[in-house]
Amino acid sequence: MGILVGTASWTDKTLIDCGRFYPREAKTPESRLRYYASIFSMVEVDSSYYAIPAPSTAQAWADRTPDNFVFNVKAFRLFTGHQTQFMVLHKDIQQALAPLGLPRNFYYRDVQQEIRAELWRRFHEALAPLRAAGKMGLVHFQFPPWLMRNREGVAHVTHCMEQMAGQVVSIEFRHASWLDTEEHRKSTLALLRELAAVHTVVDGPQGFANSVPMLAEATHPDYALVRLHGRNAATYNIKGAASAAERFDYDYSEAELRELAAEIVRIAYKVRNTHVVFNNCDEDKGQRNGISIMKLFEQMPTPLLASR
């Protein structure tokens, strides 16, 4: 049993601009990642959601971090069912799609099978350097709020799992129908166990159609994932947000972190590896909260943090 703590991204603009986390001399992507990895044992890559990274980029991440550092990587947004634009795709893919006359914002269903297959192949190719270095953690699929618990939704989740064969996948739902009743919770957890997927334990604002309860259950023998979005209900679904930092502007209190730490420990005893990701990405709030919860784990009688 071991707990790894990290944050969603290490390059968020508000984090860099606030000037409180990185030392003044950390002015390059390489120096920032090296400094981040001197404090945390894992990180969630969010840039891969916006565009599939080049394998050379992933290789650089591997080269700049310690041997036992772990990367969780968010799945490309086209795969999860979010809207996508031509500009984020590889040039040859853009050329192949041009004759289709797709709208400015298009979806997975709009793309022909052979191009989908090629994009999946390139995503696997991008992850290969991390796997080769022994630093690949979870591939995180954060599905959109409109992916409902119905035949179509289950089919798409199953399809994504089939495409990611060979990787450990974590799944985060953002439509209440997946977990809103006891019956739905049982069927959703059963589906994830059947697919050998990691259920994402979510802490976030409640009361919205895209809210899910914090269901502290494990569906994979080796991994559990806890993602902490903060509890700012006023900004969670704010319209016209310039960045994710505006939506997840929240600073967990010491009391809240103690409650979360206790819940995370209960989850951690069920699996071999537990990843805790702070997604309250406004300025340095996630980093400060991450450091604080690591100190709480260190104070517990049984060693919980994975060795660095």
Secondary structure, DSSP 8 states (H G I E B T S, - for coil): -EEEEEEB-S--HHHHHH-SSS-TT--SHHHHHHHHHHH-SEEEE-HHHHS---HHHHHHHHHTS-TT-EEEEE--HHHHT--B-GGGS-HHHHHHHGGG---SSB-GGGS-HHHHHHHHHHHHHHHHHHHHTT-EEEEEEE--TT--SSHHHHHHHHHHHHHTTTS-EEEE--SGGGTSSHHHHHHHHHHHHHHT-EEEEEE---SSTT---------SSSEEEEEE----TTTTT-TT-SSHHHHT-----HHHHHHHHHHHHHHHTTSSEEEEEE---STTHHHHHHHHHHHHHHHSSS--B---
